[in-house]
């Protein structure tokens, strides 16, 4: 199997590496640290031995050559191991610990040792277009997403269809995170209709025939499993009245499409538009994570309904992105960016669309979405991604 290079840079010291299942954490570490001591907590026998006696990890580590790299896969399954790791970091010099996780739920609970800041935090995301290289095709990625386990599969359609079932079975059922797995499965489908919008918890609760409190807990569970994220509203120096609710996204547009029921009454744009927005969102999140730029990702929406899909705000300035699943730019498509420019004249404004031409309309760059995603690279600023080739 061909292993595609990833944009994530290997930290010098110990670090946590979080990311949803299938994003390639284990594969990347195996190719980057081929001589590491690997403790795989997904193996039943390894899990049982270390869960029963966490101090056995000390024996394993001290039995390895001095200065070894130690990879502990799915550390959230036995959080007590973090106490042993912390002690080894203080008493046994030279070891670098890499602690991977596909869930932050147990690690967010009070009392869990997160190594007192002695380990950096890193995250692994679905493939960026630049990592896929010539294998990147916008239409295919909008349909199947870019989760490596799906992208690299011989049968990507089947792999994608099985992805949600993997999480329900292995994460939710096995860990006992939701009492009613059937209700949680219905929630996954209902939440897909809110991908790219503000999620109405009460409406989803009615759809799932369960309580609002239960749905709020399911939403928190989705985020803990790293399957979804919410973008807060950008409110710095706001003059207009803004909405307060964040926008909801599944972490991968292919996963969204696999969960979103579709039928003859669904218009293509009802799915294609949110899928494109999700693909751009996951690229911007990955770019932020891998580049180390001091910035955060937001959305922007006024009470009157004027909105901008994404706002990047940080030390490099303000960037505003609007995404349109159309092959031509209409004047009304620029309304949100124009309003944002009135509020923040220093902002760089970009419209990403499905056409092939680069345009400049009223100081707004209009770029083919596929070209922008292909040029987005963590070692380069956004300025180079929007610059004319």
Secondary structure, DSSP 8 states (H G I E B T S, - for coil): ------S----SS-EEEE--TTSSHHHHHHHHSTT-EEEETTSHHHHHHHHH-TTHHHHHHHTS-TT-EEEEETGGGGTTHHHHHHHHHHHSTT-EEEEEES--TGGGSTT---GGG-SEEEE--S--HHHHGGG--HHHHHHH---HHHHT-TTHHHHHHHHHHHIIIIIIIHHT--S-HHHHHHHHHHHHTTTTEE--HHHHHHHHTS-HHHHHHHHHHHHHTTSEEEE-B--TT--S-B----EEEES-HHHHHHHS---TTS-HHHHHHHHHHHHHHHHHHHHHHHH--SEEEEEEEBTTS-EEEEEEEETTEEEEEEE--SSS--GGGGHHHHHHHHH-TT-EEEEEESSS--EEETTEEEEEHHHHHHH--TTS-HHHHHS--
